[in-house]
């Protein structure tokens, strides 16, 4: 079956890349955090780089930015 123009566009449209993500600090090792990203069931096993002015604490809600194929913690989100 040949797809309609709309179906063809939908099949070939990628999700926009997420530049910024939110998450929660799951643990801290050597001053670097592991993150449980919003919408994910488990924390990543990876330690993420952070900006110099931020000292992560377990449970912090954080904003991350994608840089060179990974995420960097920009800082804590406060209300």
N, C-alpha and C positions, 0 to 999 in steps of 0.2 A: 504494500500500500504506500502510495506517495503522500508525504505529509503536506498539510496546508502551509501557507506562508507563516501563519501564526505559530503552528506547531514546530516548524523549522527554526524560527527565531527562539522559541522557548527551549528547544533542544540544544541550541548553541550559545545560550547566554549563561555566562558564568556568574556565580555569586560574587559580589564585590569583595575585594580583599579587606580584611579587618585590620586597620592601621592601629586602632586603640582597642584595648580590652580591659575589662574590670575583673578583679579576682580578690581572693582573700589569702593572706600569708598563712601557710599551713605549718611551716617550721622554719627555723633559721639556723644555718650552719656556717660558722666562720664569718658571720655578718651578712651572708647572702641568703635570701629567702627562696623556699619552694612555694609554688602558687597553686591554689585550686581555682581555676578559671570559672567564672559564672557559667552555669549550664552544664558543667562537667561533674561527674560523680566522684572522681578521685583527684587528688593533687598530682601535679607533675612530679617526676622524680628529679627534675633538673633544677640546679641552682641558677637563679636569674641575677644578672647585673642590676645595679641600682645607681641612681644619682647620688653624688657624694653627700648631700645634705640630709638624706633620709636614713634613719636607723630603723630597720624593720623589727616589728614585734609580732609574735604569733597572734593571729586573729585580726590584724589590721586589714581594712578594706583598701585596695590599692588600684591605681591606674597604671597601665602598661602601654608602651608604644612599640610597634614593630620596627626594628632596625636591622638591616643586613640578615634577614631570615630568622631572627629571634626576637624576643621581647625584652625590654629594659623597663624596670620599675621606675616610674617618674616620681611617685610619692604616695602618701596616705590621703585617702578621701575622707574628709570630715564634714559633718552636717552643720 
